[in-house]
Amino acid sequence: MALFRALPRSHDRAELLDGPAPLSELRENLDDVARLNRYFGGASVTQSHLTRLLRHCRSEPMTVLDVGSGGADIPVRLARWARRRGRRLRLIAVDRDRQILEVARRRAAAYPEISLVQADGLHLPLRASGVDAAISSLTLHHLEPAVAPQLLGEMARVARIGFVVNDLIRSRVAYALVWLATRLFAWHRMSRHDGPLSVLRAYTPEEIGSLAARAGLSGIRVVRHPLRVRLAVVGVRE
């Protein structure tokens, strides 16, 4: 059915989050993203796949890198999860934007197990296998095909066990659902502009397979979560 066919990827429109913006606007936008992640299960997609990766991990503490962490809502969620289970978890939240890290610093203030680092996800300042696992949420679609493989390659390089990339599904249904969600549950203009556009900039499973191949990665698994309008790209170190 035409309704479920993938849309052409948008190459010529930029999200407002990728441009300069006042700190107050970034804070409101990232609050919207955290709310939508929580209400519609986007954050739980990352958590469920990550916990499977780490189920046999014997490191103390376990170390997880979040690339393009934004407001750090997912690291905070993971820190709470680890505390409830009595697990020791060290989280490194990386973002290249200094102002976004200021927003993250407020959210993560009560969680000393979360470290905030300003760095580019395409050039991660970590040694090979420097963390147990790497995650990324709603970051891949911000990158054009020429550089997106580098993100996947860097995450695979630094992760000892594997990585999880969580992003949006690109389809007409996903576009309609995200458009509606950002009108009902997101209050800032950036969120209402960027949410539907993010769907148009997302990659299909076939396109992700091509990006992974260009990064020299094999055995990548793409799992669709249609009710949450998300897909997860899971790579496991062989």
N, C-alpha and C positions, 0 to 999 in steps of 0.2 A: 504494500500500500504506500502511496506517495507520502502519507502522513509520517511514516516511520523511516523514510529514506534519509540518509545523511545529507546535510546541507554542504554546499561548497565552503571551504575554509576562508575566512576573511583575512586578507593580507594588508589591507590599506586603511584600517581604522585602528586608532590607538585608544587604550583604556586610560581613563583619567588618573588611575592609580600609578601609571607608569610615568606621569609627568610631574612637574613641581606642584605642590599643593601645601596650603597652610597646615600646621600641626593639628589645629582643631578639626579641620575637615578630615585629615587622615584618621584621627582618633574615632570620629563618628562613623566613617566608612568601615574601619576595621572592627568596630563594635557590631556593625550590621553583619559583616562576614562571620564573626564568631556566633552571632545569634542564628544565622541561617545554617551554619555548620552543625549547631546543636539541635535545632528544630527538625532538620531534614536528614540527619544522620550522616552528613559528610564526614564529620570527625570520627564517627564510629567505624567508617570504612577503613580509615588508616589504622585505627586502634586494633580492629579485628585481624587484619593481615599482619600487622607488626607483632602482635602477641603470638601468632602462629610461628613467625620467624624465630622468636625468642624463646619458644617453649623449652628448648633443650639447651639454652645458653646457661653456662655455669659461671660466667664472669661476675665479679663482685667489686664495684657495682656494674650493672649492665650499662653500656653507653649507647645513646641514640643521638644522631645528628638530624636536625630538622632544617632543610635547605629552603630558603625563601619563606621563613617562618611567619612573616607578617606580624600580627599582634600577639603571637605566641599562645593563642588559645589552645592549640593542639598540644604543645609541650605541657601546659598547665593541666590539661585533661589527663595526660599520661602520668604526670607527677602525682596527681590525686589517686589514679588507679594503682600506682606502685605503692603509695602509702597505705592504702586500704588493705593491700595484700602483704604488707610487710616486706616488700622487695626493695632493694637498693638500686636506684635508677639515676644515672647522670644524663642530663639532656643538654645538648649544645644547640641553641637556636641561632641560625645564621640568616642575616638579611643584609643586602648591600646598601640599603637606605638608612641613613643615620636617624632621620626623624621617625621612621617606622619603628626603629629599635627603641626610641624614647617611649612610644606607645606600649611596646612589648615590655619594657622595663617596669612600667606601672602594674601591668597585669601579672607579671611574674615576681613581684617584690616579695611575696610571702613564700617563695619557693627557692631556697638557696641551691637546690640541686639543678636549677636551670641556669646555664651560663649564656650570655648574649654576646655574639661576635659579629662585627661588621665585616662582611666579606662577600665576594662574588661567587655565586654557586658554580660558575664555569671555571673557577680557579680556587678550589677549596684549600685552605691553609692547613691541611692535615696530611700525615703520611699515609701510605697504602695500608689498608686494614687497620686504620687508626681508631675506628669505632666498631661496635658490634653490628649496628644496623643504621641505615640512613632512610629518612622519609622526606617526602615533599608533598605539599597539598596546594592545588590551584596555582602552581607556578609554571608548569611546563607550557601551558597555552600562551604565556606571555612571550615565549621565545619563538623566533622564526625557524623554519626548517634548517637553515644554514648553521645554526648554533645549538639547536635543541639536542642533537646527539651528544654534544659535549657535556651537558648536564647529566644525562644518563651515564655517560662514561665516568664522570667524576664521582657520582654516587656509588657506582659499582667499584671504583678504585678504592675508596676510603672505607667501605663497609666489609667487615670480616665475614659476616653471615649472609647478608643480602640487603635489598632495599625495596621500598614501597613508594610508588608515585601515584598520587590520587588526583584525578582531574575530572572535568565534566564530560558527559556524553554529548556529542554533537548530533542533534537531530531536530526535526521540527517539533516533536513532542517535548523534548528537553527545553528548547527555546521558549515554548509557550509556558511551561511550568516555571521556569526561572523568571520569565517576565512577570508572571502572576505573583510569585513569591516575593520578588523585590518590591512589588507595589503594596503587598499586604504586610510584610514583616521587615522591610528595610526602609529607613526614613531619610537617608541622605541622598542627594542628587548623584553623587559619585556611584553609590551602590546601584541605583536604578539605571544608570547609564552603563556601568561596567558589567553587571550581572548577565544580561542577555548577550552583550557583546562577547563575554567570555565563552559562552556556548559556541558562538560563531568562530571563535579562534581556537577552539579545542581540536584535538587530533582524534581521528578514528582509530580503532584497533589496528587496521591495516597500515595506516600511516605511522603508528607507533612502532609496529614491527619493522618498517623501513628505517625509522630513526635509530632503533636499537641495532639493526644490522650495520648501519653506517658507523655506529659507536664501537663495533666489533663485539657486540654482546650476543650470545645465543641462549636459548632456553628461557627467554622472557615469556611470562604468562600474563595475559590481559584478561581481567575478570570484570564483567559488566555488573553493575548494581542499578538496574533501570528504575526501581522505585525511589532511589535516592539521587537519580540523575547523575551518577558517578561511574567511573571505571577506575580500576586499580591495576597498575603495572607492577608486577612482582618479579624481582630478579633474585635468584639464590646462588650464592657462590658455590661453585662445583668443587 
